[in-house]
Amino acid sequence: MPDITELILDDHEWFRRQFAALDELRRSTPVDPTALRDVWQPLADHLDVHAVAEEEIFYPQLLRRGGNDAEDETLDAIGDHNDIRDGVHAAARHPIGTDAWWDAVQQARDANDEHMAEEENEGLPDFRLHAAPGLRDALGRQFRAFIQRHRDARGIDVGDKDPATYVEQVEDRNRISAGDADETARLDGSLGIGSLKGK
């Protein structure tokens, strides 16, 4: 079954490999802009899509079910996503392979490295501790389907989000959905299992 925490970790490993591939291309002489584009564009798109998928699927459930630090973990993550997006979108404004392009790619890489480290040491362990395996699998199916539908980031909002506003809006939605007695009663691993943190 596709546990969402495992799918997120799989993406993290792919990100690391793709940035390493850019390192190798940068060492070649002369640097081939077409080869750089072939690695960078799918990476840039997936960085955007991965962030939105987490914001749509993972972090709302972390806020609902995570431990006492879930709100701080989410605020940090949305801020990191903004920093990653800023680097990705800055790179799109420069010719591939120029110094300005490499600077923007490094900006995205640094922000992504920080985000992955925090998520792997905080948000993901928190969610594993507090979320039932059935929920993690159900979210994993949603996460995988979202990624497959949005491979090139078209049709989704990849703009920055205010972290505090994001958390407030998600917590409002969580409170509303917590009032659904049928949802609260389901313990079958669907997105509706339980309405309280730690259930």
N, C-alpha and C positions, 0 to 999 in steps of 0.2 A: 504494500500500500504506500502511496506517496506522502509520507509525513512532511508537512510544510517546512519543518525545521531542517530536514535533510535536503529538500529542494533548494532552500535558501543557501545552505552550505555548498551545494553543488554549483550554484551560480557563482558564489564567491571564488571557488577554485577555478572556474572558467575565466572569471575576470583576471585573476592573477596570471593565468597562462597567457591570456591575450596581451596584457601589458608586457609580459616577458617577451612575447613575439615581437612587439614593437621595439623593445630594446635590441633584439637581434637585428632587426631591419635597420635600425639607426647606425649600427656598427658597419654595415656594408658600404662599399664605395663603388660608384656613387649611390646615394640613397634613392630608391625607386619610389616616386610618389604614388604610383598605381598600386604597388605592393602595400604601401602604408595605408592607402584608402581601403584596400581589401580587408585589412585587419581592423582598422579603426572604425569604419562605418558600422559594421555589425556590433562592435563593442560599444560604441556611443549609443546606438539604438537600444541595446540591451540594458545599459546602465539606466537609461530613461525608463524603459518598460519595467524593469525590476523594481525601481523606486516606487512607481505608481502601483504596481501589484502589491507591494508591501503595505502601502498606504490604504489601499482598498480592502485588503484581505487580512494581512497579518496584524498590523498595529491596532485596528479596532478590537480584535479579539485579545491582544495583549492587554489593552486598557481594561477590558471587561474581566479578564480572568487572572491577570498577572499579580505579582506580589506588591508590596508597598512601594516599590521603586518603579512600577510600570509607567507611571505618568512621566517621571524624569527620563526614563529610558526612551519613551516615545518622543518627548520634546527634543532630546538630543538627536534622535534618528531623523526627524523631519528637518532639523537644521542641517544635518549632514547631507541629506538628500538635496537640499537647496544648494549646498556648496558643490556637490558632484554635478548637478545640473548646470550650475554656473560655468564650471570648467568645460563641460561638454558643449554647451552653447557658445562659449567663447571660441572654442576650437573651430566651430563651423563658420566663424567670421574671418578666418585667415586661410591663406593657401596652405595646403597640406605640405608638411616638411619644412616650413619656414620656422625661424626661431620663435615667432609669436605663437605659431600653432603648437610647437613643442611645449612652450610655457603653459598654454591652456590645457594641453593633455596632461602635463604634470600636475596642474592644479586639480583636475578631475581625479587623477590617480591618488594624490595625497589625501584628498577628502574621502575617497572610497576606501583607502587603506584604514583610515581612522574609523570610518563607519563600520567596516567589517570587523575590526578588532573589538569595538565596543559591543556590536550586536552579538558576536560569538561568545563574548565573556559576560554579557548582561542579559539582553533581551531574549535570546534563544534559550539559555539555561532557565531563565525565569519561566518562560512559557512551557518548557518541558516539565518543570516541577509542578505547575498548576493546571495544565490543560490535559484532559483525558486523551488517550491515544486515538480514540474514535474521532474526536474533534480535530486533532492534528492531521489525520488522514483526510477528513472531509475538506478541510482548508487546503490541504495539498492538492486535491483534485481541482479545486477552484483556482488555486495559484497556477497550476500547470496549464489549465484551460485558458486563463487570462494571458499568460505568456505566449501561448500558441496563437491566440487570436490577434495579438498586437506585436508581432515580431519586429516591425520597423517603426514603431512608435507613432504611426499615423492614427488619427482618430481618438487620441487620448490627450488629456491636459498634462503637459510636461512642464508647466510653469511652476515657479516657486510657490510654497505655501507658508503662511505664517504659522509657526509651530503652536503657539498658544491658541489661536483660532481653530486650528485643526483639532487639537485635543478637546477643546470645548464642544465643537460640533459633534465629534464622535461620541463623547460622553453623553451628550443630549440624546443622540440616537440610541445609545445603549440603554439609557433610562426608559425611553419609550418602549423599546422592544422587550425590556424586562417585565413590562406589565402584561405580556401575553402569557397567560397561564399554560396554554397548550405548549408553547415553546419551552417554558421553564420546566415542564414535566418530562420532556423528551430526553432520554439518556442514551440515544442510539448513535451518537457520533455525528449527528447533523449539526449545522451551524447554530441551531437553537438550544443546544443542551445547556441547561442551567442559566441563571441570569445574574448570579452573584460571583464576585471575584473568588477564586479558589475552589469553586464547585467542580 
